[in-house]
Amino acid sequence: MSQSATENQQSNSQNADISARPVVIIGSGLAGWSAIKEFRKLDTQTPVLMFTRESGDFYAKPALSNALAQKKDADQLITTPAQKMVSTTGVTLLQNTEVTSIDAATQEVVTSKGRFGYSQLVLANGASAIKLPISGNAANETISVNSLKDYSRFRGLLFEGARVLIMGAGLIGCEFANDLASSGYRVHVIDPNQGPLISLLPQSASEELRSALAGLGVMWHLGSSVHSISREEQAALNVTLSAGESLRVDVVLSAVGLKADCELAAKSGAQCERGILVNAYLQTSLPNVYALGDNTQYASESLGVGAARTLPYVMPIMNAAKALAQTLTGHPTPVSFPVMPIVIKTPALPLIIVAPAPGTPGEWRSVEAGIWNFWADDGEVKGFLLMGAQTAQRSNQIKLLSNAQ
Ligand SMILES: Cc1cc2nc3c(=O)[nH]c(=O)nc-3n(C[C@H](O)[C@H](O)[C@H](O)COP(=O)(O)OP(=O)(O)OC[C@H]3O[C@@H](n4cnc5c(N)ncnc54)[C@H](O)[C@@H]3O)c2cc1C
C-alpha cells in the first residue's frame, strides 16, 4: 500500500473516531444549558458531556439582583436541580470540574478530572467580576454577585439594618440598590459618573431613576470613587472616597461590571478581543469550537450594525442557542438577533431599554412622558426607552422598532 493511502486510511479512522466523540459543553450557566436544551430538540442521540466548576443546578441569574425583597435564599432560586437537568437532557455532567486547557489539534479538553475528546466543543464559560485596584487592609472584603454561591455569601453578610455600599451605578448596581433599600438596608451607591446608568439613558431619565431610588432611602455619591477600604479589628468598614469623604459601612458590594472569560480560549489559540471572537455561525477561530454567552464577542454581521460586541444578557443567549443547535446538528445557521429589550428591575422606576449600538451618533428625544426614542444621525430610530407605567408599551415599541430596521 502506498504511503498516502496509509495516511488517508489513518486520517479516515481518526475522523471516524472524532465524529463518534461527544459534543462537549464548558459551563452550566444559561448559555450552556440553553445550548443543550436546543440541541436536544433536534438530536436526542449524540452523547453530550458538560463540564462545570459549579454544581450545575439551573437558576435564572437575573433573579440574583431582586431576590432579597422576595426573601429568597440561594437554594430557593434553583429552578431545576442538576440531577433533573441531567435526566431530562440525557447529558453526562461533570460537576465541580475545571477545564484547564483545550488541545485543538487532538480535539480534547484537559480538565481537573483528565482529558476528554470532543467532536464539537461549545465554550459557555461566561464572565468574571472586574476587580478594581483599591487600597486598604479590607479591600479584598468587597463582594461581587455573579453566581448562586456569591449570592449566598452576600446574603450571609447582611444583618438587620446593615449599611451597604454599592460600587457602580450601572444596571446591576441600581437593581441591587432597589432590592436592598426596599428590604430595609441602608444603601450608599458610589459611581464616578454624574448619574445612574448614564451611559445608557438620556440624562433626565437618569435623574428620574436617581430620585426614585433616593425616595427609597438610597444615598448617592456621584462623581466619586472608592479610594481605600480598611477595618480595625471587628469594627465596621471604613471607606475613603476620592472626593475626600469617608463612610462607615458593613458590606461593600462591587457592581463595576463583568469581563468576558477569554483566558481559557486565548491560551488555546482562539482569537479574542473583548470576548471570544465568533463569526455569524458562532464559530471561534478554532475548528469545531463554538462560543455563546457572556464570554462571546459576536460578529458585527450577526448584529446588523456597528462593530462586533459582547451582549451579556439573556435574550442574546436564547437566540444564539437556537442557531447553534442547528449548526451543531449539521445545518449551519447564522445567528440573527431581533430587537432585544433589556428590562431593568428597579420597581421604584421600572425601565425597559433598547439601546443603540455603542458609539452610534444621534440623540434621545422624548416622544411623550415616559417614552423616548433614540434618533440616529442617519434619520433612523435605533432604540427606545420606556419608563414607569409606559413599560406596558413594550410590544408596541418592539414592533415599531422592528419595522423601522
Ligand atoms: C446580578 C445579575 C443580574 C442580571 N440581570 C439581568 C437581567 O435582568 N436581564 C438580562 O438579560 N440579563 C441579566 N444579567 C445577565 C445574565 O444573567 C447573563 O448574561 C447570563 O446569565 C450569562 O450566562 P452564561 O451562561 O453566559 O455565563 P455564566 O452564568 O457566568 O456561566 C458560566 C459557567 O461556566 C462555568 N465555567 C467557567 N469557567 C470554567 C472552566 N474553566 N471550567 C469549567 N466550568 C467553567 C461556570 O462555573 C458557570 O457555570 C444579570 C447578571 C447578573 C450577574
The ligand as an SDF file (V2000), in Angstrom:
LIG
                    3D

 53 58  0  0  0  0  0  0  0  0999 V2000
  -26.9480   40.1500   39.2350 C   0  0  0  0  0  0  0  0  0  0  0  0
  -27.2140   39.9800   37.7690 C   0  0  0  0  0  0  0  0  0  0  0  0
  -28.4290   40.4040   37.2530 C   0  0  0  0  0  0  0  0  0  0  0  0
  -28.6840   40.2700   35.8820 C   0  0  0  0  0  0  0  0  0  0  0  0
  -29.8910   40.6810   35.3960 N   0  0  0  0  0  0  0  0  0  0  0  0
  -30.1670   40.5360   34.0740 C   0  0  0  0  0  0  0  0  0  0  0  0
  -31.4240   40.9200   33.5350 C   0  0  0  0  0  0  0  0  0  0  0  0
  -32.3010   41.4320   34.2310 O   0  0  0  0  0  0  0  0  0  0  0  0
  -31.6590   40.7080   32.2040 N   0  0  0  0  0  0  0  0  0  0  0  0
  -30.7220   40.1370   31.3900 C   0  0  0  0  0  0  0  0  0  0  0  0
  -30.9720   39.9630   30.1820 O   0  0  0  0  0  0  0  0  0  0  0  0
  -29.5040   39.7660   31.8750 N   0  0  0  0  0  0  0  0  0  0  0  0
  -29.2190   39.9420   33.1840 C   0  0  0  0  0  0  0  0  0  0  0  0
  -27.9920   39.5450   33.6720 N   0  0  0  0  0  0  0  0  0  0  0  0
  -27.0280   38.9170   32.7520 C   0  0  0  0  0  0  0  0  0  0  0  0
  -27.3590   37.4250   32.5070 C   0  0  0  0  0  0  0  0  0  0  0  0
  -27.7170   36.8210   33.7170 O   0  0  0  0  0  0  0  0  0  0  0  0
  -26.1490   36.7540   31.8780 C   0  0  0  0  0  0  0  0  0  0  0  0
  -25.9690   37.3220   30.5900 O   0  0  0  0  0  0  0  0  0  0  0  0
  -26.2440   35.2370   31.7410 C   0  0  0  0  0  0  0  0  0  0  0  0
  -26.7380   34.6180   32.8870 O   0  0  0  0  0  0  0  0  0  0  0  0
  -24.8520   34.6840   31.3960 C   0  0  0  0  0  0  0  0  0  0  0  0
  -24.8920   33.3120   31.2350 O   0  0  0  0  0  0  0  0  0  0  0  0
  -23.5960   32.4910   30.7740 P   0  0  0  0  0  0  0  0  0  0  0  0
  -24.0240   31.0640   30.7580 O   0  0  0  0  0  0  0  0  0  0  0  0
  -23.0190   33.0930   29.5490 O   0  0  0  0  0  0  0  0  0  0  0  0
  -22.4940   32.7400   31.9030 O   0  0  0  0  0  0  0  0  0  0  0  0
  -22.3910   32.2420   33.4130 P   0  0  0  0  0  0  0  0  0  0  0  0
  -23.7000   32.2680   34.0860 O   0  0  0  0  0  0  0  0  0  0  0  0
  -21.2800   33.0550   34.0090 O   0  0  0  0  0  0  0  0  0  0  0  0
  -21.9500   30.7230   33.3290 O   0  0  0  0  0  0  0  0  0  0  0  0
  -20.6190   30.3380   33.0860 C   0  0  0  0  0  0  0  0  0  0  0  0
  -20.4370   28.9010   33.5170 C   0  0  0  0  0  0  0  0  0  0  0  0
  -19.1530   28.4560   33.1200 O   0  0  0  0  0  0  0  0  0  0  0  0
  -18.5310   27.7550   34.1820 C   0  0  0  0  0  0  0  0  0  0  0  0
  -17.0950   27.8440   33.9560 N   0  0  0  0  0  0  0  0  0  0  0  0
  -16.3370   28.9630   33.7320 C   0  0  0  0  0  0  0  0  0  0  0  0
  -15.0570   28.6380   33.5010 N   0  0  0  0  0  0  0  0  0  0  0  0
  -14.9880   27.2890   33.5780 C   0  0  0  0  0  0  0  0  0  0  0  0
  -13.9300   26.3440   33.4420 C   0  0  0  0  0  0  0  0  0  0  0  0
  -12.6840   26.7390   33.1350 N   0  0  0  0  0  0  0  0  0  0  0  0
  -14.1970   25.0370   33.6250 N   0  0  0  0  0  0  0  0  0  0  0  0
  -15.4530   24.6190   33.9130 C   0  0  0  0  0  0  0  0  0  0  0  0
  -16.5040   25.4760   34.0380 N   0  0  0  0  0  0  0  0  0  0  0  0
  -16.2720   26.7650   33.8760 C   0  0  0  0  0  0  0  0  0  0  0  0
  -19.0410   28.4740   35.4250 C   0  0  0  0  0  0  0  0  0  0  0  0
  -18.9030   27.6530   36.5450 O   0  0  0  0  0  0  0  0  0  0  0  0
  -20.5150   28.6840   35.0160 C   0  0  0  0  0  0  0  0  0  0  0  0
  -21.2450   27.5010   35.2290 O   0  0  0  0  0  0  0  0  0  0  0  0
  -27.7060   39.6890   35.0270 C   0  0  0  0  0  0  0  0  0  0  0  0
  -26.4650   39.2770   35.5580 C   0  0  0  0  0  0  0  0  0  0  0  0
  -26.2270   39.4110   36.9210 C   0  0  0  0  0  0  0  0  0  0  0  0
  -24.8910   38.9880   37.4770 C   0  0  0  0  0  0  0  0  0  0  0  0
  1  2  1  0
  2  3  1  0
  2 52  2  0
  3  4  2  0
  4  5  1  0
  4 50  1  0
  5  6  2  0
  6  7  1  0
  6 13  1  0
  7  8  2  0
  7  9  1  0
  9 10  1  0
 10 11  2  0
 10 12  1  0
 12 13  2  0
 13 14  1  0
 14 15  1  0
 14 50  1  0
 15 16  1  0
 16 17  1  0
 16 18  1  0
 18 19  1  0
 18 20  1  0
 20 21  1  0
 20 22  1  0
 22 23  1  0
 23 24  1  0
 24 25  2  0
 24 26  1  0
 24 27  1  0
 27 28  1  0
 28 29  2  0
 28 30  1  0
 28 31  1  0
 31 32  1  0
 32 33  1  0
 33 34  1  0
 33 48  1  0
 34 35  1  0
 35 36  1  0
 35 46  1  0
 36 37  1  0
 36 45  1  0
 37 38  2  0
 38 39  1  0
 39 40  1  0
 39 45  2  0
 40 41  1  0
 40 42  2  0
 42 43  1  0
 43 44  2  0
 44 45  1  0
 46 47  1  0
 46 48  1  0
 48 49  1  0
 50 51  2  0
 51 52  1  0
 52 53  1  0
M  END
$$$$
